Amino acid sequence: MVNAEIEIKHETRLCKVNGKYGIFHLWEEQYTRPIIDELRLIPTEIGSQVFGIVEFADCVKRVQPDEIIFCDEQSDYLAQLNGVHGGTKKGENK
């Protein structure tokens, strides 16, 4: 029998939201109630929305994904790759 260890890490990322630094924790997906088709009485669609959970010095907030700018080694690495291969620079929108 093989002994296996499983390690679960909760990694966070440094980010900036509207000029304020924070710590990104995770993505949260919220679902809305099903919309009922009144003629057939069956659910027709379920809406969903994704938020980032970000911890600031004074609070924790749900944040729209497009408001988050990551400021860590991973984002620096992507910026370097884009610089070498002709992509956009950090903070620029296409």
C-alpha positions in Angstrom: 0.0 0.0 0.0 1.3 3.4 -0.9 1.1 6.3 1.6 0.1 9.5 -0.2 0.0 13.0 1.3 -2.3 15.6 -0.1 -1.6 19.2 0.7 -4.2 21.8 0.0 -2.9 25.3 -0.2 -5.0 28.5 -0.1 -2.9 30.9 -2.0 -3.7 34.6 -2.2 -2.5 37.2 -4.7 -1.6 40.9 -4.2 -3.8 43.1 -6.3 -5.0 46.6 -6.8 -8.7 47.7 -7.1 -9.5 51.3 -7.9 -6.1 52.5 -6.7 -6.3 50.6 -3.4 -4.1 47.6 -2.6 -5.7 44.4 -1.5 -5.3 40.6 -1.2 -7.3 38.6 -3.7 -8.6 35.4 -2.1 -10.8 33.6 -4.6 -13.5 33.8 -7.3 -17.1 33.5 -6.2 -19.9 32.6 -8.6 -23.4 33.6 -7.5 -26.4 32.1 -9.2 -29.8 33.7 -9.4 -33.1 31.9 -9.0 -34.4 30.1 -12.1 -36.7 32.2 -14.3 -39.9 30.2 -14.6 -41.7 30.0 -17.9 -45.3 30.6 -16.7 -46.9 28.8 -19.6 -45.0 25.5 -19.2 -44.1 26.0 -15.5 -40.5 25.0 -16.1 -37.2 26.8 -15.4 -36.0 28.5 -18.6 -32.6 29.9 -17.4 -30.4 30.4 -14.4 -28.3 33.5 -14.3 -24.9 33.7 -12.8 -22.3 36.4 -12.0 -18.7 36.0 -10.9 -17.0 38.2 -8.3 -13.5 38.3 -6.8 -13.3 38.3 -3.0 -10.6 40.9 -2.1 -9.4 41.8 1.4 -8.4 45.4 2.0 -6.9 46.9 5.2 -10.3 47.9 6.5 -12.8 45.5 4.9 -13.5 42.5 2.6 -15.5 43.2 -0.6 -16.9 41.4 -3.7 -15.3 43.0 -6.7 -16.0 42.9 -10.4 -13.3 40.9 -12.2 -12.4 43.7 -14.6 -11.7 46.0 -11.6 -8.9 43.7 -10.3 -5.3 44.3 -11.4 -2.9 41.7 -10.0 0.4 43.0 -8.7 2.5 39.9 -8.0 5.1 37.7 -9.6 2.6 35.9 -11.8 1.4 39.2 -13.4 5.0 40.4 -13.7 5.9 37.2 -15.5 3.0 37.7 -17.9 4.0 41.3 -18.6 7.6 40.1 -19.4 6.2 37.5 -21.8 4.0 40.0 -23.5 7.0 42.4 -23.8 9.1 39.8 -25.4 6.4 38.4 -27.7 4.7 41.8 -28.6 1.6 41.6 -26.3 0.2 44.4 -24.2 1.9 45.9 -21.2 0.6 45.6 -17.7 -2.4 47.9 -17.0 -3.1 48.5 -20.7 -6.4 47.6 -22.3 -6.7 46.5 -25.9 
